Amino acid sequence: MSSRLVVTTREIDPVEDPLAYADAAAPLVWLRRGDGIVAAGSGVAATIRVPAGADGIRSAVIAEAWRGLTCDAEIDDPVGLPGTGLVAFGALTFDERSSADSVLIVPSAVIGRHRGRTWLTRIRTTDPDPTDTTATDPTDTGAGAADPTAADPSPTDTGMPDPREYGPHWAGTVGPGAQSPQGYQDSVRRALERIARGEVSKVVLARDLTGTIPAASDLRRLVRALSTGYPDTWAFAVDGLIGASPETLVTVQNRTVTARVLAGTIGRGADADADTAASASLASSTKDLDEHQYAVQSVLASLRPHTRALAASEQPFLLKLPNLFHLATDVEGELAEGGSSLDLIGALHPTAAVAGTPTDAAIEAIRELEPFDRGRYAGPVGWVDAAGNGEWAIALRCAQFTAGSDDIAVTAYAGAGIVSGSDPESELLETRVKFRPLVDALA
């Protein structure tokens, strides 16, 4: 008999700091304003990992593998809140050709919090010898490697795991990576030439910063700094990808689909008057309003085949973050029968907000103009449950952390949307503004 997952969720007493229960070296986290889900400890019940060269679109491979993994799961969830029951944390690559893996990870234990209520979910496999899965096709859905230090919980075990003391404070710095500031401006100029020739209407170009941090660094400290410093963003950590994204890709809860589109950015002012001037400049900028409209229409066109009663606000609003303003539009609809949040991220990604318009031409331009592999930067990151509900953001304001023998390598990313009329120096300055949350948190 094939293995299956056994899942138990129970409400527990409030937990002040769920992040304290996460693994210091490889946290799995999804938090916003203190609510969300955190993997307790390092135990993993199952993993779906799709490498480069998989047969099929990676999001579709993962969606099919997740359906196979959840169809036979035994789930006991009387709590019934967003993030209870069987859940997986996910991070997918921006580009199908990326050498990085797309992944879903099902932890052995999850602590969650939602509007004052807290729960503990235990997940185990009936297979006594689980092995990691590399899902190269939709039928490859084995269980992931279990934590050798964790006790195997019984189906009714709701005892709390122990919090883990935070490691010492650490600091890291990053500098120019494969794309230098001058190289970035040159790439913007080449993108503008393509726009002038009519090859693309918009292309989003990113640049990278690289560095290292000490090998024993407690990565939860970075997550906490981002979560507290930018409470209106999604603070996330999945398979070494850590960041704080302001941009929701899509949310599904009880078949209601919501999405927020962000495109068009300006830095905050140094004082109240400068702040007002900056917000007014963004709200009246033809260039930014055009860029935003491209992104909104891209999202609507992608969602329509999978939803009913889809609607978007007529005019964008200003989203205020600690360091910048965004133009934002909210979209809402009803999920069509048989769909899930994984199907929607496959339909939506990549949006015009992180790729450009038209999509295929913009991605080809990105491949030629960016001298690095984006990996999971600007790809979908979030969680999904057994019913297909989930919350997914676009992996922005983030860095990938990769452990080595002597230290941990860090690669951070930030980008800007290039349209007709873009100024290379201004676009470079926009990336500096977007790097600031992560650079400040590292320091």
C-alpha positions, 0 to 999 in steps of 0.5 A: 500500500502506498504511503499517505499523509495523516494530518491533525490540527488543534487549537492551542493557547496563543503563541506570542512569537511563532517565529521562535519555533522555526528552524534557524538554518532553514525557516519556513515562514509566511507572516503578515502583521503577526498572522500566518503560518510557521513550520515548527522545527526542521521536520519535513513530511513531504516534498515536491521538487521540480528541477529544470528540464521537467516535462511540462510547465513547472506550476502544472507539474506541481499542481498535479503532484499536489492533487495526487498527494492530497487526494488520499490524505487523512485530515482531521481539522475542526479549526477550519481557518486559513492555513489549517489542515494539510498545508505546503509552503511553495516557491517557484522559479520566475523562468521555466528555463531557470536552473533553480528548482520549483518546490512545495514543502510539507512540514511535519509541524505547523504553528499558525495564527489568524485573528487572535486564534492559534493552532498546531498542525501535525503531519506525518506519513504512514510510510515508515521510511519516507524519502525525498521526492524530485517530481519530474512528472505529475505522478512523482509525489513521494514523501520528503525526508523526515527530521531525524531529531524529531519524534514521530507524532501520533495522529492525536499528538497536539503537545507543543514543540519547544521554541528555539532560542534565537542565535546571536545577532549577525550582519552582512553586506552585499555589493554589485553582482553580475549586473553592475550599476552601469551595466544596468543602465546600459541594459535599460537603454537596450530595452528602450531600443526594443520598445522603440522598434515595437518589439515590446511595450514594457519589459521589467529589468532587474539587477543583483547584489551578492555577498556572504554571511557567517555560516551559523547565522540564525536566518530567523533574525532577518525574517523578523526584521523584515516582518516588523519593519514592513508589517503590511508586506508578506514576510516569507522564507521558503527553501532559502528564499527570504524576503518581504513582498508587497505584491499579492499574486493571488489569494483563494479562500472558500472559492473567493479569488482576490489579487492585488496588482502593483506597478508604478513606484516612487520613493517616499519624501524626506518630510511631509511636504516632500511625501505629499509631492512624491505621492502626487507625482506618482498619481499623475505620472502618465508613464507610471499609469500606463505601466500600471494599466498594462499590469492590470489588464494582464492579470484580468486576462489571465484570471478570466478563464478560471473565474466568474464575476471578475471585477477590478477597481476603475482607478488605482490607489496609492499603497504607502510603504515605509520607503515608497509608494506604489500604484495598486489595484485590487481584483476579485472574483469567484473560482471556477469549479475544479480549480485551485490556487496553484492553477491560478498562479500558473495562469497568472505568472508571470504578470506584466508587473514583473515581466512585461508586455507582451509576455513572451517577448518580454521574457526573451528580452529579460533572458538577453539583457540580464546577465544572471539567472533570476531563480525564484526572484519574481516567481510565486511564493506562498502556501496551498492547502488540500482544498486548493485554498492558499495565499501567493505573493510575487517574490520581491524585496528578497534574496536567495541564501545558499549554504556553503562549507565556510559561509552562506552565499547571498544574492539579492534582486530588485527590478524596475518596469521599463516603458517608453519614456523611461530614464536609465538613471531614474530606473537605477535609482528605483532599484536602489529604493527597492533594495533598501528593505533587505540591505537594511535588514542584513545590516 
